[in-house]
Amino acid sequence: MSELEEFRAAKDAFFRHDPRSPLTPEQRSTFEGLQYFDPNPDLVIRAPFETEGIDPNERIVMQTTTGGQRAYRLAGKVRFEVDGEPAELTLFASPDMHELFVPFRDGTSGHETYGAGRYLEVDPPGADGEVVVDLNDAYNPYCAYNPEWSCPIPPAENRLPVPIRAGEKDFRGVG
């Protein structure tokens, strides 16, 4: 079993059995596991972490699914291609997280994946100035499973027209 498959199995077990699961008790009683796209090595992006023109002190406020707000700081950008189409994501920093936060929407949002978008966490750039953005790790925020959770909505600059068929698919058990 690969590391990704082990992670996914552990997440399913957490969702099914842990009282801290975002699923309601009713959802947990019938939960059979999350759905994912097959892993795609072409969607493991290693690219320069671009910070030119970025003010790391700039405060970015994201609206949440429950009408609130969450503040982040700009960290940098990464540019890449998906199926020959150019794409760009902005990465955000938060004082309570070591990793960089990447909320995004793409061409699958609302069809194959959660409509409000998915998230990634990315390690800060290495000594070579590059980051690894593994889109296979894209996951739904907890509000995709339970509307009681408040989740940041991806900002306009992270709305990709290209479909990212990697990571977690839409959850059909809400309701």
N, C-alpha and C positions, 0 to 999 in steps of 0.2 A: 504494500500500500504506500503510495507517495505521501509526502508531507502535506500536500494540499488535500488529498483524500482523507488523511487522518484528521486534519483540521475540520473538514466538513462533517465528518462522523461525530467528532466531539461537540461541534455546534448543535447538531441534531439532538444529541443526548442532553445537552444543556437545555435546549428549548423544550424538550419533552418532559424532563424530570426536575429541573431546578426551580424552586419557588421564585427565584429572581428572573426567570424567563419573561420576556415581554408578552408571551402568549397568556391569554386568560386561562383559568382552570378548564373551562369548557373546550377551548381550542387544544390544550395539551392532551385532553383525553382522546382526541381523534387524530392527533398530529402524526403524520407518517414520514416527515422529513422535508427539508427544503429542496427546491429544484435549482439546478445549476446548468450553465453552459458547459460543454466539455472543455477541459483545459486547452489553451491555445498558446504555444510557445512564441508565436509571432506577436502576441499582445503583452509580452514582458518587455517593456520599453526601458532602454538604458540611454539616457540623453543628458546633455549639458543642462545644469540648473542655472537658468538665466536670471540675473538680479539687476542688470543694467536698467536704470530708470525706475527701479522699484524702491520706494521708501519703506524700510522695514518697520518704521514707527507709525505708518498710516493705518489707522483703525478702520476696519471694514465691519459694518453691521449687517448681519444676515437676518432676514425674517424667519420665523419658525412656523411650523405647521399649525401651531395653536394660537398664532397671532402675537407671539412674543418676539424677542430679539436676542441674538447672541453676537458678541464682538470677537473679532479675530484681528490679526495683523497680517499684512501682505508679506509673503516670504520670497516668492519667485515664480518663474514660469518654466514650463517644459513644452517643447515643440516636438512633434513626431508625426508619423503617417500611419493610417489604418487603411488597409486595402488600397494603397496609392493615393488616398485623400489626406490632405494636411489637417492636423488637429493641434490644438494648444490648450493646456490646462494651467490654471493659476493654483498655486499651493499656498496654504494659509498656516500661520503659526498661532499657538495659544500658549499662555504661560503655564497651563496645567498639563501640557502634553509634550513629550519628547519628539514624537513623530510630527510630520507635517500633515495637515488635513486637506483632503481633496474631495469636495462635494461636486458631483457632476450629473448632468442629464445628457442623454445621447439619443440617437435615432431609434433606440428600442424603448425609450421611456414611454409608459402608458400603453404599450403594446405587449412586449415580451418581458419588460422589467417594470419595477415600481414607477408610477407616473411622476412622483415628485423628485425622483433621482436616486442615485446610489452614492456610496462613500468609499474612500480609500484612505489608508494611512501610509505615509511614505517616510522612510528614514531620511534624515538630513543628508545633504550631499557629502560624498567622501572626499578624500584628499585630492582626487582627480577632478573635483568640481561637477561630478555627475550624480544623478539620482536614478534609482530603479523604480519605475512605476509599473507594478504588475497588475494589469487590469483583470487578471484571473481572480484576484482577491477582492474585486468590487462586491460590496454587500449592501443590503437594504438597511436603512435606519430602522430603529425600533418602532417608529410610527407606522411603518408599512404593515406591522402585525397587529398593532393596537393603537387606535387614535388617541388614547389617553396620553401617549408619549409626545413630547415636544421636540421636534427635530429641525435643524437649520435647513432652509431651502437653498439649493445651489444657486449662486449668483449668475447673472446673465453671461458673464465671460466664460463660465464653465458649462455652457450649453452647446454640445457638439452636434452638428447635423449628421455626422456619420454614425452608423450603428456600432456599438461596442458589444459584440456577442461574446462576453466573457463574464465570469463571476456569477452572482446570484440572480435568478429569475424572479418574476413577480410572485408574491405570496397570495394564493387564492383563498386562504382560510379566514379572512377578515369578515366580520359580520355577525 
